[in-house]
Amino acid sequence: MIYRHRAPGGWKTMIAMIGKFGISASFSLIYIYSAEVIPTPLRSVGVGMCSTAARVGGILAPLILLLDDVWEPLPLLIFGFSAVIGGILVLYLPETRGKMLPETIEEGEVFSS
């Protein structure tokens, strides 16, 4: 019989809650940053889409830990890769400090240039 060492349920719950906390923090920041970057005519749709994406992430975070039955390091890889990809993509967001916010779609297209 092969003994497979598994983390206790408390550790899995703690890791899931840390992931959920991170998603919840990003959910509150989405409103601030997306309202600054998205032009006025598209702002309500854009903020709604960002909010929906944050909610879906919050729902899926605890469920990803169940994937360790498929392959034990899979949940860690998913969380790690998504954090690295998110960190890289944040570098492409435009700086909004001291700039006039876009009011039209045309201004939004040239905002980061």
Secondary structure, 3 states (H helix, E strand, C coil): CCCCCCCCHHHHHHHHHHHHHHHHHHHHHHHHHHHHHCCHHHHHHHHHHHHHHHHHHHHHHHHHHHHHHCCCCHHHHHHHHHHHHHHHHHCCCCCCCCCCCCCCHHHHHCCCC
